[in-house]
Amino acid sequence: MGGNPVGRLFDEVPALYDRVRPGYPDELFADLATITGVDEQATVLEVGCGTGQATRSLARLGCSVTAVEPGAGMAALARERLADVPGVDVETSTFEEWDDRGRRYNLLVAASSWHWVDPSVGWQRAHGVLDARGWIALLGHVVVRRPGEPEVYAETADLHERFSPGNPGWGHPPLEEDVRATDEGWGVVDDPGDPAGLFGPPAVRWYPTVQWFDGAGFADLLRSQSLYRRLEPDVREPLLDAVAERVRTRMGDRVPRRYLSVLRAGQRIEWADGRVVRRG
């Protein structure tokens, strides 16, 4: 967030982001509570809360939640959406620049946001704002495909190349079974900023999730994503109009977006005088 201004692109479209982005299954938060032991007395710091999708689920666990969000528009919508939820405070800041005012937490959660945090700062800062037995939990979604199922990227590859040729971001999602095989470590956030020595090896859980869209809805989903928000409007909008039309005319105007939602949770390691005094 602080070191990656692309993360603030979502602040251009907070209402759209809130409407089309996938949430996380209740089972994930139940597992999070079981793994970390958080309860009604726990304090949670959420990094990059967006419009508050995961925040509401964290609050349902009975925890008090401090939610930090760098985008003013996203933070404002989160406050509006969470006005009826007790125990939630939304603060507008990057995590790197956020004033913790000496507060310490039992759990730090980042839902689809940790990759926007400067890794040279983030892991050490997370270790510092957690109490001695605190946990960090990284939540995310990995887009996947299933063999034999029509897939929008495959059906629109020619459109992507026509409107934005050679874009290194274009490509087909991996197979679900291949993603499930990557269930060790911290995933895509391992490098750079390896958390070794700060947090123990994470527990990893996967949760199949699916959204269904018509052509216009799928275009709106893409419109909310950083890969497409980085495009100039005179490239992005014709491309997404063409994608929507392709879904309508060739895919029956109904397509899935499949994910494996993932929970990775690891406990803080305590150091003193250069040696580990508590590991989990």
Buried (B, 14 or more C-beta within 10 A) or exposed (E): BBBBEEBBBBBEBBEBBBEBBBBBBEEBBEBBBEBBEBEEEBBBBBBBBBBBBBBBBBBEBBBBBBBBBBBEBBBBBBBEBBEEBEBBEBBBBBBBEBEBEEEEBBBBBBBBBBBBBBBEBBBEBBBEBBEEEBBBBBBBBBBBBBEEEBBBBEBBEEBBEEBBEEBEEBEEBBEBEEBBEBBEBBBEBEEEBEBEEBBBBBBBBBBEBEBEBBBBBBBBBBBBBBBBBBBEEEBBBEBBBBBBBBBBEEBEBEBBBBBBBBBBBBBBBBBEEEEEEEEE
